[in-house]
Amino acid sequence: MTRKRTALWQIDPDSLDVTWLADLPSRGDTCFPALADEGGGRYTIYNYTSPLAGWDPPWFAGQFGPTHIHAIDLTFI
């Protein structure tokens, strides 16, 4: 019944240490992101979420409302 977020994490391939980088815009019923490699260190992340404006429902409550798919452009430099 807690609030959830979709987040971006970094995994060190040698030590397998995991570092949180950022929460993506998300609230309510959220997650199952997809990543498209655009080349040159550029990626598009697609994520579904409850509406970003207004009430911030817990995950379970968000399942009973509308969801939206958002595309986020990300560049690693």
NUSE-54679 format. One record per residue (C-alpha): residue in one letter; x, y, z. Coordinates in steps of 0.5 Angstrom, whole numbers, padded with zeros to 4 digits, always signed. Example, Ala and Ser with C-alpha at 12.3 -4.5 7.8 and 13.67 -1.06 7.14 Angstrom:
2
A+0025-0009+0016
S+0027-0002+0014
! end
This chain:
77
M+0000+0000+0000
T+0006+0005+0000
R+0008+0010-0006
K+0012+0007-0011
R+0017+0010-0016
T+0021+0008-0022
A+0028+0009-0022
L+0034+0009-0025
W+0040+0005-0022
Q+0048+0004-0024
I+0051-0002-0023
D+0058-0003-0023
P+0060-0009-0027
D+0066-0011-0023
S+0064-0010-0016
L+0056-0011-0017
D+0055-0005-0013
V+0048-0001-0014
T+0048+0006-0014
W+0041+0010-0014
L+0041+0016-0020
A+0034+0019-0020
D+0027+0017-0020
L+0023+0018-0026
P+0017+0022-0027
S+0012+0017-0024
R+0007+0016-0019
G+0001+0011-0017
D+0001+0005-0021
T+0008+0005-0025
C+0014+0001-0027
F+0016-0004-0033
P+0020+0001-0036
A+0023+0000-0043
L+0029+0002-0046
A+0031+0004-0053
D+0038+0005-0055
E+0038+0011-0060
G+0046+0011-0061
G+0052+0015-0059
G+0050+0015-0051
R+0043+0017-0052
Y+0037+0013-0050
T+0029+0013-0050
I+0026+0011-0043
Y+0018+0009-0044
N+0015+0008-0037
Y+0007+0008-0035
T+0005+0011-0029
S-0001+0014-0026
P-0002+0022-0028
L+0003+0026-0026
A-0001+0032-0024
G-0005+0032-0018
W-0006+0026-0012
D+0000+0022-0011
P-0004+0015-0010
P-0001+0009-0007
W+0001+0003-0012
F-0005-0001-0011
A-0010+0005-0011
G-0007+0007-0018
Q-0009+0001-0021
F-0016+0003-0021
G-0015+0010-0025
P-0012+0012-0032
T-0005+0011-0034
H-0001+0014-0039
I+0006+0012-0042
H+0011+0018-0042
A+0018+0018-0046
I+0024+0021-0043
D+0030+0022-0047
L+0037+0021-0043
T+0044+0022-0045
F+0050+0019-0042
I+0056+0024-0042
! end
